[in-house]
Amino acid sequence: MSKSAAKKIQAIRGMNDLLPSESPRWQFFEAKVRRLMQRYGFDEIRTPIVEQTALFARSIGEVTDIVEKEMYTFDDRNGDSLTLRPEGTASCVRAAMEHGLLHNQTQRLWYQGPMFRHERPQKGRYRQFHQVGVETFGFEGPDIDAEVILLSARLWQELGLSAHVTLEINSLGSAEARAAYRDKLVAYFEQHQDVLDEDSKRRLISNPLRILDSKNPAMADMLNNAPQLMDHLDEESRTHFEQLKAMLDASGVGYVINPRLVRGLDYYCRTVFEWTTTALGSQGTVCAGGRYDGLVEQLGGKTTPAVGFAMGIERLVLLLETLDLVPDEALGGCDVYLLPMDESVTVTALTLAETLRSELPTLKLQLHCGGGSFKSRMKKADKSAASVAILLGEDEIAEQTVTLKFLRDEREQQRVPQAELANQLKDLVSH
């Protein structure tokens, strides 16, 4: 065999395996999300991972970093340009338009799944990453803006993260008001060309509002003195924002108004918000959202008000792990390990395991498979994290009993009739 043929194949850089030791934290988070979406009346939508490149070029914008540098784009065998989705909103809008979900009706949708961007991998941010998002359509008032923020706030509460995240909000106003503000902002930046870094000089032409996002400390004073969008809002947007703040105040959700919180894309308007944390070191965003009333029209549909948010699962799972907020019972393992003591009782052990799974549907029971010495079988029972091992040998079969061995408590092992086993396990194992 040649050296090239024998070379081990490894995962692509920035696209990671989720190992069995890690997946319980993801399952814990995803279960919280799914239940919460159901409680708020949101319906799940699942869209393809691959879309036409034009969808993202038209929605995200040809001159953005995502489209220019970060998308995984390729031609398929028919010569069509396809792209692995870099975010979920455009796909959600495309699907809603294609299947008639926006015609004279409102929608509350949510999704989760992998996204793809070719950028430098770093902790909590990878080339294949996973997001949970919500998208709502057909609601004009600030009540839906408040609703999606309150949903995210309740998720932090249920995960134990409320004390570790901060809500930042701002208003982008109408497209007309933002265009007028953009002219004033460009004029201001042009007076401070000597302070702008190369990235900002490039954005000055293509996307000047994004300069306000810069974390370059050398530009901090200049940015703090820049004209503020809040001072240039149209009256309707100002009223919308005041009503949103009143709703958040009434609900007891604290927030900080961040005048430099913007979105670079034209279809965003009015409300923008982010949840940030410092618990992972430098300040990081764990959830970002806002109102994007112009996107459906930009993609060829009728003007449709829309609000949504997206959150990165990797970063949130890392936050839960860092703060030790995932309960031990959610971290995998089984309740009971059923251990046939030799090969002669394997069939009986197999049928007993199935009987217990039928009688106790919530019981996490692992059956020993693969033979081995009694000592090695007990080692596997202990490694399973089960609290009880059920020992089954020829004596137990003859007496129609089992032996319960307690793996985590200093208790004497005991014989139990097989007919009473299910009731015994109800008392021993917490569900």
C-alpha positions in Angstrom: 0.0 0.0 0.0 1.4 3.5 -0.9 2.1 6.0 1.8 -0.6 8.3 0.5 -3.2 5.5 0.7 -2.2 4.6 4.2 -2.3 8.2 5.5 -5.0 8.6 8.2 -8.0 10.7 7.2 -8.8 13.3 9.7 -11.7 15.8 10.2 -11.5 19.0 8.2 -10.0 21.9 10.3 -12.7 23.8 12.1 -15.3 21.0 11.6 -15.4 19.0 14.8 -16.7 15.7 16.0 -19.1 15.8 19.0 -18.0 12.9 21.2 -20.2 10.9 23.5 -18.6 12.6 26.5 -19.7 16.0 25.1 -23.1 15.3 23.6 -25.1 15.2 26.9 -24.5 18.9 27.4 -25.8 19.6 23.9 -28.8 17.3 24.6 -29.5 19.2 27.8 -29.4 22.6 26.0 -31.4 21.4 23.0 -34.1 19.8 25.2 -34.5 23.1 27.1 -34.8 25.0 23.8 -37.3 22.6 22.2 -39.6 22.7 25.3 -39.4 26.5 25.5 -40.3 27.0 21.9 -43.3 24.8 22.3 -44.4 26.7 25.4 -44.2 30.0 23.4 -46.2 28.6 20.4 -43.3 28.5 17.9 -43.3 25.8 15.2 -40.1 24.1 14.0 -38.9 24.5 10.5 -36.0 22.4 8.9 -34.4 23.8 5.8 -31.7 22.3 3.5 -28.0 22.7 4.4 -27.3 23.6 0.7 -29.0 26.5 -1.1 -28.5 28.4 -4.3 -25.7 30.9 -3.8 -27.9 33.7 -5.1 -30.0 33.4 -1.9 -27.2 34.5 0.3 -25.7 37.0 -2.2 -29.0 38.8 -2.4 -29.9 38.6 1.3 -26.5 39.0 3.0 -25.1 41.3 0.3 -22.4 40.9 -2.4 -19.9 43.2 -0.6 -20.0 41.7 2.9 -17.2 39.7 4.4 -19.4 36.6 4.6 -20.2 36.5 0.9 -16.7 37.7 -0.3 -14.5 35.6 2.0 -16.3 33.1 4.2 -18.9 31.1 2.2 -18.4 27.5 1.1 -19.5 27.9 -2.5 -19.1 25.4 -5.3 -20.6 24.5 -8.7 -22.5 21.2 -8.8 -22.5 18.8 -11.8 -25.2 20.9 -13.6 -23.0 24.0 -13.3 -25.3 25.6 -10.7 -23.6 27.7 -8.0 -24.5 26.2 -4.6 -23.5 27.3 -1.0 -23.4 25.7 2.4 -25.7 27.9 4.4 -23.7 30.5 6.5 -26.8 31.5 8.5 -30.4 30.5 8.9 -32.6 33.5 8.3 -32.3 33.6 4.5 -33.2 29.9 4.2 -36.2 30.4 6.5 -37.5 33.3 4.5 -37.0 31.4 1.2 -38.9 28.4 2.5 -41.7 30.5 3.9 -42.1 32.3 0.6 -41.8 29.2 -1.5 -44.5 27.3 0.5 -47.0 30.2 0.9 -46.5 30.6 4.6 -46.5 34.4 4.5 -49.7 35.1 2.5 -52.2 36.9 4.8 -51.0 35.1 7.9 -48.5 35.3 10.7 -45.8 32.8 11.5 -43.7 32.0 14.6 -40.9 29.7 13.4 -37.7 28.3 15.0 -34.9 26.1 13.7 -31.6 24.6 14.8 -28.8 23.1 12.8 -25.3 23.4 11.4 -24.1 26.5 9.5 -20.8 26.9 7.6 -18.3 29.8 7.3 -14.7 29.6 6.2 -13.0 31.7 8.9 -10.1 31.2 11.3 -11.3 28.6 13.9 -11.1 29.7 17.5 -12.6 28.5 20.8 -16.4 28.7 20.5 -16.3 29.6 16.8 -15.8 27.0 14.2 -16.1 26.5 10.4 -19.0 24.2 11.0 -21.0 25.7 13.8 -24.6 25.2 15.1 -27.3 27.8 15.7 -30.7 28.0 17.2 -32.8 30.7 15.7 -36.4 32.1 15.7 -38.0 34.0 12.9 -41.4 35.7 13.2 -43.4 37.1 10.2 -46.4 39.4 9.9 -46.2 41.3 13.2 -45.7 45.1 13.0 -45.9 46.2 16.6 -43.2 46.2 19.2 -45.0 43.5 21.2 -43.4 40.7 19.1 -40.0 42.4 19.5 -40.6 42.2 23.2 -41.8 38.6 23.0 -38.7 37.2 21.3 -36.5 39.0 23.8 -38.5 37.7 26.7 -38.3 34.2 25.2 -34.5 34.4 25.2 -34.5 35.9 28.7 -36.5 32.9 29.9 -34.0 30.5 28.3 -31.2 32.1 30.3 -33.3 31.9 33.4 -33.9 28.2 32.9 -30.3 27.5 32.1 -29.1 29.4 35.2 -27.4 32.0 33.0 -29.4 35.2 33.8 -26.7 36.6 36.1 -24.0 36.1 33.4 -25.6 37.8 30.4 -26.4 41.4 29.6 -29.1 42.6 27.2 -28.1 45.5 24.9 -30.7 47.2 22.7 -30.8 49.9 20.1 -33.0 51.2 17.2 -31.9 51.5 13.6 -35.0 53.5 12.6 -36.5 53.5 9.2 -34.5 52.9 6.0 -35.0 56.6 5.1 -33.8 57.9 8.5 -30.8 55.5 8.4 -29.8 56.7 4.9 -29.7 60.3 6.1 -27.8 59.2 9.2 -25.4 57.2 7.0 -24.5 60.4 5.1 -23.7 62.3 8.3 -21.6 59.3 9.6 -19.6 59.1 6.4 -18.9 62.8 6.5 -17.7 62.4 10.1 -15.5 59.5 9.3 -14.0 61.2 6.3 -12.8 64.0 8.7 -11.0 61.3 10.8 -9.4 59.3 8.0 -6.1 59.3 9.8 -7.6 57.4 12.7 -9.5 54.7 10.7 -7.8 51.3 10.3 -7.6 49.5 7.0 -10.7 47.5 7.6 -12.7 50.6 8.5 -11.5 52.4 5.4 -12.8 49.6 3.3 -16.1 49.7 5.1 -16.4 53.4 4.7 -17.4 52.8 1.1 -19.3 49.5 1.4 -20.8 49.4 4.9 -20.0 52.5 7.1 -22.4 51.6 9.9 -20.3 48.5 10.6 -17.3 50.8 11.5 -19.3 51.5 14.8 -18.8 47.8 15.6 -15.0 48.1 15.6 -13.2 46.9 18.7 -9.9 48.7 17.8 -8.9 50.6 20.9 -7.1 53.2 18.8 -10.5 54.2 17.3 -12.5 54.2 20.6 -12.5 58.0 21.3 -13.3 58.8 17.7 -16.2 56.3 17.7 -17.5 57.6 21.0 -17.8 61.1 19.6 -19.4 59.9 16.3 -23.0 61.0 15.5 -25.5 58.7 17.1 -28.3 57.1 15.2 -30.7 57.5 18.1 -30.5 61.3 17.5 -31.7 60.8 13.9 -34.7 58.4 14.3 -37.9 59.0 12.6 -40.9 59.6 14.8 -42.6 56.2 14.2 -39.3 54.3 15.1 -38.8 56.5 18.2 -42.4 55.6 19.4 -41.8 51.9 18.5 -38.6 51.9 20.6 -40.2 53.7 23.6 -43.0 51.1 23.6 -40.5 48.3 23.5 -38.6 49.7 26.4 -41.9 50.1 28.4 -42.7 46.4 27.7 -39.3 45.2 28.9 -39.5 47.5 31.9 -43.0 46.1 32.8 -41.6 42.5 32.4 -38.7 43.1 34.7 -36.0 42.5 32.0 -33.0 44.8 32.4 -31.2 46.2 29.4 -28.5 48.7 28.4 -29.0 51.0 25.4 -26.0 50.7 23.2 -26.0 53.4 20.5 -23.1 51.6 18.7 -25.1 48.4 18.3 -25.9 48.2 14.5 -26.4 45.9 11.6 -24.7 46.5 8.3 -27.5 45.2 6.1 -30.1 47.5 4.6 -33.1 45.2 5.3 -32.7 45.6 9.1 -34.7 48.4 10.8 -35.8 49.5 14.2 -35.1 47.1 17.0 -31.7 45.4 17.2 -30.5 43.5 20.3 -27.7 41.3 21.6 -27.1 39.3 24.7 -23.5 39.5 25.8 -21.3 37.8 28.4 -17.9 38.3 30.0 -17.9 34.8 31.6 -15.8 33.4 28.7 -13.1 36.1 29.0 -13.4 39.0 26.7 -17.0 40.2 26.0 -18.7 37.9 23.6 -22.2 37.8 22.0 -24.2 34.7 22.7 -27.4 35.8 21.0 -28.1 38.5 18.4 -31.4 39.6 16.9 -33.6 42.3 15.5 -36.2 43.5 13.1 -35.7 42.9 9.4 -38.8 44.2 7.7 -37.1 44.6 4.3 -35.7 41.1 3.7 -38.8 39.3 2.3 -39.2 42.1 -0.3 -35.5 42.0 -1.1 -35.9 38.3 -1.9 -38.8 38.9 -4.2 -41.8 38.7 -1.9 -44.3 41.3 -0.6 -43.2 43.7 2.2 -43.5 41.6 5.4 -42.6 42.7 8.9 -40.2 40.3 10.5 -38.2 39.9 13.8 -35.9 37.1 14.9 -32.7 36.1 16.6 -29.9 33.5 16.4 -27.7 32.0 19.1 -24.6 29.9 18.7 -24.9 26.5 20.4 -21.1 25.9 20.8 -20.6 29.1 22.7 -23.6 28.5 25.0 -22.6 24.9 25.7 -19.1 26.2 26.5 -20.6 28.8 28.8 -22.7 26.1 30.6 -19.6 23.9 31.0 -17.4 26.8 32.2 -20.0 27.8 34.9 -20.8 24.1 35.7 -24.5 24.6 35.1 -25.4 21.2 33.6 -26.8 18.9 36.4 -25.0 15.6 36.9 -28.1 13.6 36.0 -28.0 15.2 32.5 -24.5 14.1 31.9 -25.2 10.6 30.6 -24.6 7.2 32.1 -27.3 4.7 33.0 -29.4 4.0 36.0 -29.0 0.2 36.1 -26.4 -2.2 34.6 -27.8 -5.7 34.0 -24.9 -8.2 34.3 -25.2 -11.8 33.3 -22.5 -13.6 35.4 -21.6 -16.1 32.6 -22.5 -17.0 29.1 -25.2 -19.6 30.1 -27.6 -16.9 31.3 -27.1 -14.4 28.4 -30.5 -15.2 26.7 -32.4 -14.9 30.0 -30.6 -11.6 30.7 -31.5 -10.3 27.3 -35.2 -11.0 27.8 -35.2 -9.6 31.3 -33.7 -6.4 30.1 -36.5 -6.0 27.5 -39.1 -6.8 30.1 -37.8 -4.1 32.4 -37.6 -1.5 29.5 -41.3 -2.3 28.8 -42.4 -2.0 32.4 -40.2 1.1 33.2 -40.1 3.2 30.0 -38.0 6.0 31.6 -35.4 3.6 33.1 -31.9 3.9 31.6 -30.8 0.3 31.5 -27.6 -1.0 30.0 -27.1 -4.7 29.3 -23.6 -6.1 29.5 -22.5 -7.5 26.2 -19.2 -9.0 25.0 -18.5 -11.6 27.7 -15.3 -11.4 29.7 -14.4 -12.4 33.3 -16.7 -11.5 36.2 -14.1 -8.9 37.3 -14.0 -7.2 33.9 -17.8 -7.3 33.8 -18.0 -5.5 37.2 -15.4 -2.9 36.0 -17.7 -2.1 33.1 -20.7 -1.9 35.4 -18.9 0.6 37.5 -17.8 2.6 34.5 -21.3 2.9 33.3 -22.2 5.3 36.1 -25.1 3.1 37.1 -26.2 3.3 40.7 -27.2 -0.4 40.8 -26.0 -3.6 39.1 -28.4 -6.4 38.5 -26.5 -9.7 38.8 -28.0 -12.7 37.1 -26.4 -16.2 37.4 -27.6 -19.8 37.3 -28.6 -19.7 41.0 -30.7 -16.6 40.4 -32.4 -18.2 37.4 -33.2 -21.4 39.4 -34.8 -19.3 42.1 -36.4 -16.8 39.8 -34.5 -14.0 41.5 -31.8 -11.4 40.8 -29.0 -10.0 43.0 -28.9 -6.2 43.4 -25.5 -4.8 44.0 -25.3 -1.1 45.0 -22.4 0.6 43.2 -22.6 4.1 44.8 -23.8 3.4 48.3 -22.4 1.4 51.2 -25.3 -1.1 51.3 -25.4 -4.8 51.5 -26.4 -6.5 48.2 -29.8 -8.2 48.3 -31.7 -10.9 46.5 -35.0 -9.8 44.9 -37.7 -11.9 43.2 -37.8 -11.2 39.5 -41.5 -10.5 39.8 -40.8 -7.7 42.3 -37.8 -6.2 40.4 -39.6 -3.4 38.6 -41.2 -2.1 41.8 -37.8 -2.2 43.5 -36.2 -0.2 40.8 -38.9 2.4 40.9 -37.8 3.1 44.5 -34.1 2.9 43.8 -33.8 5.0 40.7 -34.9 8.6 40.5 -36.5 9.7 37.2 
